[in-house]
Amino acid sequence: MITAPLSKIGVTGSIGMNIRPHIVIIGAGFGGLAAAMKLAGNDVRVTLIDRQNHHLFQPLLYQLATASVDASAIAWPVRALFRKHSNVDCLMGEITGIDTDRKCVLLKNDEVHFDQLIIATGNVPNYFGNAALEKHTLPLKKLEHALDIRNRVLGAFERCEHIDNSVGDENGINFVIVGGGPAGVETAGAVAELTRQALKQDFKNIDPKKTRIILIEAGERILAAFHPKLSDYSRKALEKMGVEIWCNRMVVDCDEYGLTIDDEYLPAESVIWAAGIVASPAAKWLGIETDRSGRIAVDDNLQIKGFNDIYAIGDLALVTGKNGQPLPGLAPVAKQQGKYVAKRILTGEKASAKPFKYFDGGIQATIGRDAAIIQYGRFRLTGRLAWWAWSMAHIYFLITVRSRLSMFSSWLWSCFTMQRHSRLIIGRGEN
Amino acid sequence: MITAPLSKIGVTGSIGMNIRPHIVIIGAGFGGLAAAMKLAGNDVRVTLIDRQNHHLFQPLLYQLATASVDASAIAWPVRALFRKHSNVDCLMGEITGIDTDRKCVLLKNDEVHFDQLIIATGNVPNYFGNAALEKHTLPLKKLEHALDIRNRVLGAFERCEHIDNSVGDENGINFVIVGGGPAGVETAGAVAELTRQALKQDFKNIDPKKTRIILIEAGERILAAFHPKLSDYSRKALEKMGVEIWCNRMVVDCDEYGLTIDDEYLPAESVIWAAGIVASPAAKWLGIETDRSGRIAVDDNLQIKGFNDIYAIGDLALVTGKNGQPLPGLAPVAKQQGKYVAKRILTGEKASAKPFKYFDGGIQATIGRDAAIIQYGRFRLTGRLAWWAWSMAHIYFLITVRSRLSMFSSWLWSCFTMQRHSRLIIGRGEN
């Protein structure tokens, strides 16, 4: 409601005291947050800008979508994290562009001057230019997406409960998850647990176990980033949970009632899109070229080629790893890059000799209760032990003590009761 | 997505086994839920219909609106509560009418036959016919409303953080709560705690303490249902917390930027409407008259006058208490009525001799941490002890063990840290 004239925040030197360099960070994901945390308390001014008021722990977003946890267990108001650091300002706002000549980040009603800029805007779903897929499938990138999926999954059962059981196959519900990477696999597993266990006693007229859960992968195997043996283990674990896995299949179209896979039409209640991501369109602000995945070329120090004092980190940055391949879009990569750039800014020239090097801590994915996979170089782990290691690691990486407790108690609760406590259908967009 | 033909659920006798009487309950609020719980496990079939998939513990809804608790702490999927009772069906659906001749409840794509019907549809906000108030103020009746208020309150601070501090009074935010009943008082107190304590360190450019919180009451004093001394205590407690209380003032109009109080225009960031309720429009389904507050006349047994086998309970029923006044729209009234009707249905004629009688357990309201009021006949209690009694009572009345633990831990957490852990702005209606 307030439409007062907006100030130009952070014009260096406009007030005598502001002679410390002003570092602006766009994006409060893993990379941006790590950079801001490293810079906090140091002799710089930091402004962290995000479209949302919260940092989201995206690896567990599928647990919100499947009613296991509350939003507040996996998302934290950014400014609360920097409460004790007077040198960090947080702004919630939409970036409209970057004026590189004037060194200004442009917002809708505002602009922020920077001395150094870190762009950490992450990725967006990739629909490969297919508008029907974008319209009819459900992505899983933001809190809002997870709540939409939760509404759709729970709502489907509520509607089917009206339908007479005798109709037979008519009451079958198909949930389709497109994309056999970690996000797709974890979501498929969680939907299976939700429908097979948590909901099994709740419906009198339909049998949630009849729900088909179909995971579609265009490649030869799911979890292609892992060793084939781990892929195989995951496929078997998912199938045991009742998930059908269709490999070597391409989703070519989608409408309100289902989707076309190769040349077969499959009716579906919900189609969750975990098939591809593309770097966020930050390159457009700078008017520069990207690779096919939308990533921006950076030098060894993560500075965007051709721009002084502007860095790109995380999923947005095209960085080549030891094996000659681009580094994957993982939280640890983004976090290490955020810390690296922050350190470089703080130490100045001294650090510039050392190029960024990714420390690979291994990769992991979870399939369901007691089933997970971990791969660290040649070391591979599956099963219950892997699941516990996965759980402990994820609880450890949650940002606040409160969320750790909350997540731990939610998991403990569902472990013992097999229930999901957040099964609320909350309307979005209407009252 | 599924549009298969829908069955007629509950046509008594259509299948040989279904000879048990079919009790249909509309509304899963306090009254409807109490009736269903009493009927569960007995020799009747029960269908509980609600527009939502959850029962909402409305007395604590303001705590969701002010970021203290998560939605899952105060709302539970109805069907999960009746998981163990095979004689209770739950349906999520919108009622479109009642066919009293055929004894059918009509839904959008369905109809449900009943032998006995309990209508427990509660109340809706009363805007006294003013469309501007309905459009521009925020009610607080459903989860969605609470999340809207949370978005507005937190969003206001985020926007103002962009504005230069030097602008002075321009960065003041007015939150207006209309209605000095328990809902209005509790919301005002919670908004004051949120802005004065939880947010005070978070903003660098604005001072959340400068926020004006104005509680408007048309009558002579707030909490008019309580003894004047308790009203007075509450007024002082609120004022100490920084809430301005304007009594004898009428809100006459409202627009996007503020509201008109008597003949004064007050700019306001958000206007929360807790000024009046009216019974839900269930009387229309029956084509009968109501009193000014939309309530339906019932006999001593809570049967709607002129209709056999149709009961009205809770806020919808006009029942006169011992003092000759209509019973208030309180949860205990609805719960006792729900139990009474269920018992009457189960015992048949025997019970009909005993008219419904309300057991008055007293009334209570909370103003903020360590400040609450309790009134039971001539007994009155204020202060910290009242607050503890209020807290314990509310935790006790939460439906599930999970929520009790969750609520208790949330409160304990905010008690020690003064923080609010659910401060997320989650978009509604857009991605």
Chai-1 contact restraints between the chains, C-beta under 6 A:
chainA,res_idxA,chainB,res_idxB,connection_type,confidence,min_distance_angstrom,max_distance_angstrom,comment,restraint_id
A,M1,B,Y257,contact,1.0,0.0,6.0,A-B,restraint_1
A,M1,B,E269,contact,1.0,0.0,6.0,A-B,restraint_2
A,A4,B,I163,contact,1.0,0.0,6.0,A-B,restraint_3
A,A4,B,E170,contact,1.0,0.0,6.0,A-B,restraint_4
A,L6,B,H162,contact,1.0,0.0,6.0,A-B,restraint_5
A,S7,B,D164,contact,1.0,0.0,6.0,A-B,restraint_6
A,N53,B,E158,contact,1.0,0.0,6.0,A-B,restraint_7
A,N53,B,I425,contact,1.0,0.0,6.0,A-B,restraint_8
A,H54,B,L424,contact,1.0,0.0,6.0,A-B,restraint_9
A,D70,B,D70,contact,1.0,0.0,6.0,A-B,restraint_10
A,D70,B,S72,contact,1.0,0.0,6.0,A-B,restraint_11
A,A71,B,L424,contact,1.0,0.0,6.0,A-B,restraint_12
A,S72,B,D70,contact,1.0,0.0,6.0,A-B,restraint_13
A,S72,B,H421,contact,1.0,0.0,6.0,A-B,restraint_14
A,S72,B,S422,contact,1.0,0.0,6.0,A-B,restraint_15
A,A75,B,L424,contact,1.0,0.0,6.0,A-B,restraint_16
A,P77,B,R423,contact,1.0,0.0,6.0,A-B,restraint_17
A,R79,B,D202,contact,1.0,0.0,6.0,A-B,restraint_18
A,A80,B,D202,contact,1.0,0.0,6.0,A-B,restraint_19
A,R83,B,Q201,contact,1.0,0.0,6.0,A-B,restraint_20
A,R83,B,D202,contact,1.0,0.0,6.0,A-B,restraint_21
A,D89,B,K204,contact,1.0,0.0,6.0,A-B,restraint_22
A,M92,B,E158,contact,1.0,0.0,6.0,A-B,restraint_23
A,D110,B,H162,contact,1.0,0.0,6.0,A-B,restraint_24
A,L143,B,I426,contact,1.0,0.0,6.0,A-B,restraint_25
A,E144,B,G427,contact,1.0,0.0,6.0,A-B,restraint_26
A,E144,B,N431,contact,1.0,0.0,6.0,A-B,restraint_27
A,E158,B,N53,contact,1.0,0.0,6.0,A-B,restraint_28
A,E158,B,M92,contact,1.0,0.0,6.0,A-B,restraint_29
A,H162,B,L6,contact,1.0,0.0,6.0,A-B,restraint_30
A,H162,B,D110,contact,1.0,0.0,6.0,A-B,restraint_31
A,I163,B,A4,contact,1.0,0.0,6.0,A-B,restraint_32
A,D164,B,S7,contact,1.0,0.0,6.0,A-B,restraint_33
A,V167,B,A4,contact,1.0,0.0,6.0,A-B,restraint_34
A,E170,B,A4,contact,1.0,0.0,6.0,A-B,restraint_35
A,Q201,B,R83,contact,1.0,0.0,6.0,A-B,restraint_36
A,D202,B,R79,contact,1.0,0.0,6.0,A-B,restraint_37
A,D202,B,A80,contact,1.0,0.0,6.0,A-B,restraint_38
A,D202,B,R83,contact,1.0,0.0,6.0,A-B,restraint_39
A,K204,B,D89,contact,1.0,0.0,6.0,A-B,restraint_40
A,Y257,B,M1,contact,1.0,0.0,6.0,A-B,restraint_41
A,E269,B,M1,contact,1.0,0.0,6.0,A-B,restraint_42
A,R402,B,H421,contact,1.0,0.0,6.0,A-B,restraint_43
A,H421,B,S72,contact,1.0,0.0,6.0,A-B,restraint_44
A,H421,B,R402,contact,1.0,0.0,6.0,A-B,restraint_45
A,S422,B,S72,contact,1.0,0.0,6.0,A-B,restraint_46
A,R423,B,P77,contact,1.0,0.0,6.0,A-B,restraint_47
A,L424,B,H54,contact,1.0,0.0,6.0,A-B,restraint_48
A,L424,B,A71,contact,1.0,0.0,6.0,A-B,restraint_49
A,L424,B,A75,contact,1.0,0.0,6.0,A-B,restraint_50
A,I425,B,N53,contact,1.0,0.0,6.0,A-B,restraint_51
A,I426,B,L143,contact,1.0,0.0,6.0,A-B,restraint_52
A,G427,B,E144,contact,1.0,0.0,6.0,A-B,restraint_53
A,R428,B,R428,contact,1.0,0.0,6.0,A-B,restraint_54
A,R428,B,G429,contact,1.0,0.0,6.0,A-B,restraint_55
A,G429,B,R428,contact,1.0,0.0,6.0,A-B,restraint_56
A,G429,B,G429,contact,1.0,0.0,6.0,A-B,restraint_57
A,N431,B,E144,contact,1.0,0.0,6.0,A-B,restraint_58
